[in-house]
Amino acid sequence: DTTGAGDIFGGSAMSQFLRLNKAPEDLTVAEMTAVTRFACCAASLSTQTHGGITSVVPEENVRAIL
């Protein structure tokens, strides 16, 4: 059964990039690290539930762990 972890990683990373509102080449190492950590955390949490849509984790749950 799918968990959507790959899609959630990509979508979570993109949401963080959009919040930063910077061109990719202008991102600092710290900003890229934060984006990656957020996306990895969101994707890992999604594997705890079956299904693509039902495995989407609310942002506040991800932030609580980070």
Number of C-alpha atoms within 10 A of each C-alpha: 7 13 21 19 22 15 13 24 22 15 15 22 21 14 14 17 17 10 8 13 10 10 9 10 6 9 14 10 9 9 14 15 12 15 19 17 16 22 24 20 19 28 26 17 20 25 17 12 16 14 15 16 13 11 20 21 20 11 11 9 12 18 11 7 10 11
